Amino acid sequence: MSAERGAARNTIEAYERDLSAYHDFLKRCGADARSVSTDDIRNYLSQGVNRTASPSTAARRLSSLRQYHRFLVSEGIRNEDPTRIIDSPRQGRALPKVLSVEEVSLLLEKAQGGSGRDAVRLSAMLELLYATGMRVSELVSLPYAACARERDFLIIRGKGDKERLVPLSTPAIEALGTYKLVRCQFMNEREDSLYLFPSRGAEGYLTRQRFGQMLKQLAVDAGLDPKKVSPHVLRHAFASHLLANGADLRSVQKLLGHADISTTQIYTHVLKARLKSLVKDAHPLSKPPGGN
């Protein structure tokens, strides 16, 4: 998955957990990957933690097993794929959770009003996230070289090591400039870091889990429901607010780094609302007789 598909590290780690749990199940049953049957796999997918998993998680776990057994067949270790006739769970198409422009403004203002180095860092991260729509994993691991020079854009390396160019807003540029003045305070003495948001932790940069916690606390401080606020919700807000203000779907796809526009189409509910308003306001037959 890493070499041939260029899968992201988080994806690889998720598949690794899935396959480790699967092999633990096989050991308990006295079976192995060469002999496990379709019924055995159905039994595994229907028990324990799998039974309470969300449809998307259950689908990913089945996908892990499918790719694994296809690999075994391609290597000549098995003659047939036991997952071939197992149906994937119905996932539906849930609308993304989105914050309003007013709610995002509350978060940004609360972050800007904080004091101390942590508040300066959080403000910069929040401005960057909302200005670019980056994935949280892309944000926390952003190389310092990506914005070492004064410029109004960022080059982001996303899934599959694909690069994309995203413009920066004036507030993001200003917050970034302020943060750079205190960045050294997050590093060990006499030790430089490759990352824009360094940390003394093992990864070398602020973890996405820690940033998520900081964002939840900021939501509480701003009087918002912390359950509604997450880094990914801000990514959704970025895309939805762009579309609501006239951006086209293809441009938003490029900014988000989606390989397929079908992924971006979860935001079509925003486009539908805008088009409905456009027809209502602009179409002559939508106006009452004698109206302007």
C-alpha positions in Angstrom: 0.0 0.0 0.0 2.9 2.3 0.7 5.0 1.6 -2.4 2.3 0.8 -5.0 -0.6 3.0 -3.9 1.1 5.8 -2.0 -1.3 5.4 0.8 -1.1 7.9 3.7 0.5 6.8 7.0 -2.8 7.0 8.9 -4.5 4.7 6.3 -1.6 2.2 6.5 -1.8 2.2 10.3 -5.6 1.6 10.2 -5.1 -1.4 7.8 -2.4 -2.7 10.0 -4.7 -2.7 13.0 -7.4 -4.4 11.0 -5.1 -7.2 9.9 -3.6 -7.7 13.3 -7.1 -8.1 14.8 -8.0 -10.5 12.0 -4.9 -12.6 12.6 -5.7 -12.7 16.4 -9.1 -14.0 15.5 -7.7 -16.7 13.2 -5.3 -17.9 16.0 -8.2 -18.2 18.4 -10.1 -20.2 15.9 -7.2 -22.5 15.1 -7.3 -21.3 11.4 -4.9 -19.5 9.2 -5.2 -17.2 6.1 -4.6 -20.2 3.8 -7.6 -22.2 5.0 -10.1 -19.6 6.4 -13.5 -19.8 4.8 -16.1 -17.2 3.7 -18.3 -18.2 6.6 -15.4 -17.8 9.1 -14.8 -14.3 7.8 -18.5 -13.4 8.0 -18.5 -14.7 11.6 -15.5 -12.5 12.3 -17.1 -9.4 10.8 -20.3 -9.9 12.8 -18.8 -10.3 16.2 -17.5 -8.1 19.1 -16.2 -4.7 18.2 -17.1 -5.1 14.5 -20.8 -5.3 15.4 -20.8 -1.9 16.9 -18.6 -0.2 14.3 -19.9 2.5 12.0 -20.7 1.5 8.4 -17.6 3.3 7.1 -15.4 1.5 9.6 -16.9 -1.8 8.9 -16.5 -1.2 5.2 -12.8 -0.3 5.7 -12.2 -3.5 7.7 -13.8 -5.6 5.0 -11.6 -3.7 2.4 -8.5 -4.6 4.5 -9.4 -8.3 4.3 -10.2 -8.2 0.6 -7.0 -6.6 -0.3 -5.1 -9.0 1.9 -6.7 -12.1 0.4 -6.3 -10.7 -3.2 -2.6 -10.4 -2.4 -2.5 -14.0 -1.2 -4.2 -15.2 -4.4 -1.8 -13.1 -6.6 1.1 -14.6 -4.8 -0.2 -18.1 -5.3 -0.7 -18.7 -1.6 -4.4 -19.3 -2.1 -6.4 -20.4 -5.1 -9.5 -18.4 -4.3 -10.5 -15.2 -2.5 -13.0 -16.0 0.4 -14.0 -12.4 0.6 -15.2 -12.1 -3.0 -18.9 -12.9 -2.3 -19.2 -10.9 1.0 -21.3 -7.8 0.5 -20.1 -4.5 1.8 -22.2 -2.7 4.4 -24.5 0.0 3.3 -22.9 3.3 4.1 -25.3 6.0 2.9 -24.1 9.5 2.2 -24.1 11.6 5.3 -23.9 15.3 4.8 -20.7 16.8 6.3 -20.9 18.7 9.6 -20.3 22.4 8.9 -19.9 25.4 11.1 -21.5 28.7 10.0 -19.3 31.7 9.0 -20.4 33.3 12.3 -19.2 30.3 14.3 -15.9 30.1 12.6 -15.5 33.9 13.2 -16.1 33.3 16.9 -13.4 30.7 17.0 -10.9 32.9 15.2 -11.6 35.9 17.4 -11.3 33.8 20.6 -7.9 32.4 19.4 -6.7 35.9 18.5 -7.7 37.2 21.9 -5.6 34.7 23.8 -2.2 35.5 25.3 1.1 33.5 25.5 2.9 31.4 23.0 0.3 28.6 23.0 -2.4 31.0 22.0 -0.2 32.5 19.2 0.4 29.0 17.9 -3.2 28.0 18.0 -4.3 31.2 16.3 -1.8 30.5 13.4 -2.9 26.9 13.1 -6.6 27.8 13.0 -6.1 30.6 10.5 -4.1 28.2 8.2 -6.7 25.5 8.5 -9.6 27.7 7.6 -7.7 29.6 4.9 -6.5 26.4 3.1 -8.8 23.5 4.0 -5.8 21.3 4.8 -6.2 17.9 6.3 -5.2 18.1 10.0 -2.4 15.6 9.3 -1.1 17.9 6.6 -1.2 20.9 8.9 0.6 19.5 11.9 3.4 17.9 9.8 3.8 21.0 7.6 7.5 21.5 6.9 8.9 24.9 7.9 10.4 25.2 4.4 6.9 25.3 3.0 6.5 28.9 4.4 10.0 29.9 5.4 9.9 32.7 2.8 7.4 35.5 2.7 4.8 34.6 0.2 1.0 34.4 -0.2 0.7 30.7 -0.9 1.6 27.3 0.4 2.8 24.1 -1.3 1.1 21.2 0.5 2.1 17.6 0.1 -1.0 15.5 0.5 -2.1 11.9 0.1 0.0 9.8 -2.3 2.8 12.4 -1.9 0.9 14.7 -4.4 1.6 18.4 -4.1 -1.0 21.1 -4.5 -0.8 24.9 -4.4 -3.1 26.8 -2.1 -3.3 30.6 -1.6 -3.1 32.2 1.9 -5.5 34.8 3.2 -4.1 38.0 4.7 -5.2 37.0 8.3 -3.4 33.7 7.9 -0.2 35.4 6.6 -0.3 37.8 9.6 -1.0 35.1 12.2 1.9 33.0 10.7 4.3 35.9 10.9 3.4 36.5 14.6 3.8 32.8 15.3 7.3 32.6 13.7 8.5 35.0 16.4 7.7 32.4 19.1 8.3 29.2 17.2 11.7 28.6 18.7 10.1 28.3 22.1 8.5 25.0 21.2 11.9 23.4 20.3 14.7 22.0 22.4 17.6 24.4 23.0 20.2 24.5 20.3 18.2 22.1 18.2 16.4 23.1 15.0 13.3 21.4 13.6 12.1 20.6 10.1 8.5 21.3 11.0 6.5 24.5 11.2 4.8 23.4 14.4 7.6 21.5 16.3 7.1 19.6 19.5 9.4 17.9 21.9 7.4 14.7 21.5 8.5 11.5 19.6 7.1 12.6 16.2 8.9 15.9 16.3 5.7 17.9 15.6 2.4 18.7 17.4 0.2 15.7 17.1 -3.2 15.9 15.5 -4.8 14.5 18.7 -3.3 17.3 20.8 -4.4 19.9 18.2 -7.9 18.4 18.3 -8.0 18.8 22.1 -6.9 22.4 21.9 -9.6 23.1 19.4 -12.3 21.5 21.6 -11.2 23.7 24.5 -11.2 26.8 22.3 -14.8 25.9 21.3 -15.8 25.8 24.9 -14.2 29.1 25.6 -16.0 30.6 22.6 -19.3 29.4 23.8 -19.7 26.7 21.1 -20.7 23.1 21.4 -17.3 21.2 21.4 -19.0 18.2 19.8 -19.6 20.3 16.7 -16.0 21.4 16.4 -13.0 19.4 15.0 -10.2 20.0 12.5 -12.1 18.1 9.9 -15.2 20.1 10.5 -13.2 23.2 9.7 -12.0 21.6 6.5 -15.7 21.1 5.6 -16.4 24.7 6.5 -13.7 25.9 4.2 -15.2 24.0 1.3 -18.8 24.8 2.0 -18.2 28.5 2.5 -16.2 28.7 -0.7 -19.1 27.1 -2.7 -21.7 29.2 -1.0 -19.9 32.3 -2.1 -19.6 31.3 -5.8 -16.6 29.0 -6.1 -16.9 26.1 -8.6 -16.7 22.4 -7.5 -13.6 21.7 -9.6 -11.6 24.5 -8.0 -12.6 23.3 -4.5 -11.6 19.8 -5.5 -8.1 21.0 -6.3 -7.8 23.1 -3.1 -8.9 20.1 -1.0 -6.5 17.7 -2.8 -9.3 15.2 -3.7 -8.1 12.8 -6.4 -11.7 12.3 -7.6 -14.4 15.0 -7.9 -17.0 12.4 -6.6 -15.4 12.9 -3.2 -15.9 16.7 -3.4 -19.6 16.1 -4.4 -20.6 15.7 -0.7 -20.8 19.4 -0.8 -23.4 19.6 -3.5 -26.1 20.4 -0.9 -24.4 23.8 -0.7 -24.5 24.2 -4.5 -28.2 23.1 -4.6 -29.1 25.8 -2.0 -27.2 28.4 -4.0 -28.7 27.4 -7.3 -32.2 27.4 -5.8 -31.6 31.0 -4.5 -30.2 32.0 -7.9 -33.3 30.8 -9.8 -35.6 32.4 -7.2 -33.9 35.8 -7.5 -33.0 35.8 -11.2 -35.6 33.8 -13.1 -38.5 36.0 -14.5 -41.1 33.3 -13.9 -40.3 33.0 -10.2 -41.5 36.6 -9.5 -45.1 37.5 -8.9 -47.0 39.4 -11.6 -46.2 43.1 -11.4 -43.1 42.4 -9.3 -39.7 44.0 -10.1 
